[in-house]
Amino acid sequence: MAAQFFNRIGQLGLGVAVLGGVVNSALYNVEGGHRAVIFDRFTGIKEHVVGEGTHFFIPWVQRPIIFDIRSQPRNVPVITGSKDLQNVNITLRILYRPIPDQLPKIYTILGQDYDERVLPSIAPEVLKAVVAQFDAGELITQREMVSQRVSQELTVRAKQFGFILDDISLTHLTFGREFTQAVEMKQVAQQEAEKARFVVEKAEQQKLASIISAEGDAAAADLLAKSFGEAGDGLVELRRIEAAEDIAYQLSRSRGVAYLPSGQSTLLNLPSTIAQ
């Protein structure tokens, strides 16, 4: 009896283990930020999109396909031409995610690598169409407007394939070597022109100062001539006396200079013959 009991217990445990393995093989998990679509061998892709959590499926008959619906970044480099035929290198950074309700259609038409099939195609097309409407200078000064135009048109195109574009930005914008050299030469020419303008203005100011100084000298000469005409030689005599007074003052403060009255013929009581 004991042997039969333990035998039945073992059979029951084996059955439970087999049943548990079958049940476990019929379960699948959908992580947070993901969705699943079910492929059925008899009916194809089911239209129902499975949400997060643990779900059942029929082994061998059905197969779950997991999609990440979180925003993902992608850089798309594009070489295109501007309105004035300048080569432009642009890198477009895109944050994209699939529309959950469109996952069955996306998998049926594009597959799980939908981004590799669509974004490298529609992004350069839209970017080239928008950039061709601006010249090189406008691409620099109106960069925000260019980015908005690209975002609007690319969002419409991506929605046709079941995408949502959360953010679109121009992260890199350069021009060809010829255009870059032309811009540098233009900047140098502007600096040289500014320097030349400064030199011309300085010369004009110096010329104006010379004219004002000459006019001042002429006015002073006119005043002197007028004074001479009114006072005669008295003004000259006054200036001579003032100059003599100044010279005498300077000599009186110098050492080794002796002052002799007019008509003095001896120096320190020396004989006249020695003095001569």
Phi, psi and omega in degrees: 000316180296321180294318178296322180297311180294329178294318178292322177299317179296318178296318178297317178297320178296320179295319178296320180295317179296317179297320178296321177295320179295315180297318181296324179288347179260010179249147173213153183249141173246112183287167177298139182079014180231161173222162182228146169240150185254127173261122179253133183295340184257326184248351181086207182286125177281146183285340183284133177261126183272132181274193183289150177125191179257134186223162178261151169211164182270114181301147180071323180277320183240155179216124178280141178240117187266135176240141173270118183257010176280158180295135180232141181272153175205135176257130180239105177279138183222137172249119184219186181237145180274181181296327179265025171064035175262137177289133183231129174256117184233137172246123182257124178257126186235135169253116187230160173202153180280153173282122186305319182292343182265004184300317177301319179291319180299315181292321181294320186269319189248329184094183181289333178268046183301323182294325179290337182270328189258307188301316178295351180262309186281329182297309178298324181298310180293318183297318179295320180295322181283315183297328181294347179270356182235147172274176187299318180296320180292328177298331179275312185281334182243041184298322180297319178295318178299317180297320179294319179297316179297318182297316181297311184288323181289327177297318178296316180294318182293327181296331178295336180259004178089026180254155167240126178258110182281330182203140178224128182213152175267108184265344184213128182214109178226161181243174179293164184297323181296316180294319179298317178296321179296320178295318179296317178297322178296318178296318178297317180297320178296320178295319178295320178296321178295320178296317179297320178297321178296318179297318180295316178297322178296318178296322178296319179294319177296321177297317179296320178296320178296319180296316180297318178297317179296319178297322177296317178297320180295318179296320178296319179297320178297320179295319178296316180298320179294319179295317178298321181294326182275322186258352181072221180275000182298322180293322178295316180297321178297316179295324179294318179296317179298319179294318179296321178297319180293319179296317180296322179296316180295320180292325181293337180268001181258140178284153177079009179246123180247143181255124178248132178299160181294134179090358179286125184249358179240154179230115178058039175058033177278154178300152184293330182292321180290320180298323177290000000 
